[in-house]
Amino acid sequence: MSHLAFRPQPTSDPADTFVRVTWRKSSHSTGDHIECVELAKASSLVGVRDSKHPEAGHLTLGQATFARLTASIKTGSLDL
């Protein structure tokens, strides 16, 4: 199993970075799916949050880290 290193991305105020962005829901987040996520892009960062509980906050990833994460998900290397 491969491991991804998630490093904090430097921002002037991470809490405000994703306040005025458009969150997009995954096309796979419909019907009976319980694994629902939304994404937002702000500058060179990508926000990821639970679409059912957006008030719970979000993960902030750099674009390169997000690309590695999605590649790992697609290949199944993060499957439990």
C-alpha positions in Angstrom: 0.0 0.0 0.0 1.3 3.4 -0.9 1.2 6.3 1.6 0.5 9.9 0.7 2.2 12.7 2.6 -0.3 15.5 3.3 1.6 18.6 4.1 -0.1 21.9 5.2 -0.2 24.4 2.4 0.9 28.0 3.3 -1.9 30.5 3.1 -2.4 33.9 4.6 -5.6 32.8 6.4 -6.7 29.2 5.7 -10.0 29.7 7.5 -11.1 32.4 5.0 -9.7 30.7 1.8 -12.9 28.8 1.0 -15.6 31.2 2.3 -16.5 32.7 -1.1 -16.0 29.8 -3.5 -18.4 27.6 -5.4 -18.5 24.1 -4.1 -19.2 21.4 -6.7 -20.8 18.1 -5.7 -19.4 14.9 -7.2 -21.5 13.4 -10.0 -21.2 10.1 -8.0 -23.0 11.7 -5.0 -26.5 11.0 -6.1 -29.2 8.4 -5.2 -28.3 6.0 -2.4 -24.6 6.8 -2.3 -23.5 7.7 1.2 -20.0 8.8 0.3 -20.8 12.3 -0.9 -18.0 14.9 -1.4 -17.8 18.4 -2.7 -14.8 20.2 -4.1 -13.9 23.8 -4.5 -10.8 25.5 -6.0 -9.3 28.6 -4.5 -6.0 29.8 -6.1 -3.6 26.9 -6.0 -5.6 25.0 -3.3 -8.4 22.4 -3.5 -11.0 22.1 -0.7 -12.7 18.8 0.0 -15.8 18.5 2.2 -18.6 16.2 3.1 -21.6 17.4 1.1 -24.0 16.1 3.8 -22.2 18.0 6.6 -20.6 21.1 5.0 -20.7 22.9 8.4 -18.1 20.3 9.7 -15.3 22.0 7.7 -13.1 20.9 4.9 -9.7 19.6 4.0 -7.3 21.9 2.2 -4.9 20.3 -0.2 -2.4 21.7 -2.7 -3.2 20.9 -6.3 -0.3 18.4 -6.6 -1.4 16.6 -3.4 -5.0 16.5 -4.6 -3.8 15.0 -7.9 -1.8 12.3 -6.1 -4.8 11.6 -3.9 -7.2 11.2 -6.8 -4.7 9.1 -8.7 -4.3 6.8 -5.7 -8.1 6.5 -5.3 -8.5 5.6 -9.0 -5.9 2.9 -8.8 -7.4 1.4 -5.6 -4.1 1.7 -3.7 -6.0 3.3 -0.7 -8.7 0.6 -0.5 -9.0 -1.0 2.9 
